[in-house]
């Protein structure tokens, strides 16, 4: 490519983080970005999940250690975070799969299905939170 | 194989791994959803409450295989997803993006090894 052509080309990158804060997303957009965030969270916490699985399965002694470990409030909080991420990613993922089958593609049903995603993921997360922190 | 390099049906663009990964991400998602149902059934029938029943579940060869297949699906799914994220946000340098992508692959392969060890040590 010649130098003259290169010079006139302006480089467009992604918007900066400061810009994203001022950007008002529709509900479907919030579901979408949370789908990403929850996916990345689960990716980063994979070793934590494998550690829990390892401890719970190795032996009866490690199972007892596991029970003690998961009774720690901070560990419970991490598990709750993972549970939310899983529930959100799961329900938003089902929404994606339905859209891939050309269901609910218009703006109005897109918003309705976003409401449905939160209506499934948030109450279930709350239920798990109550169970984890011993409300029942 | 038909010659795709000439004539009206010739392949003009791309390596076409985009379509393959897109489809793989959906199929692996369905695999994980099915495994979730199995795990949920085990939980609701009380097969996860004590060490005996929990480890007993993992003593079945079919459950080991189902768990391993689900983990592999998860790693492929996570690779496609993380690759999308790096391609979308790490735009300043191709080299930096490559570093993130390689780190993602190494991270997932490490996790795969650990998962295999947990499942077949039982």
Interface residues (C-beta under 8 A of the other chain):
Chain A: X13 X14 X36 X39 X40 X42 X43 X46 X47 X50 X53 X54 X56 X57 X58 X60 X63 X90 X93 X94 X97 X100
Chain B: X26 X29 X30 X33 X36 X51 X54 X55 X58 X78 X81 X82 X85 X88 X89 X91 X92 X104 X107 X108 X111 X114 X115 X118 X121 X122
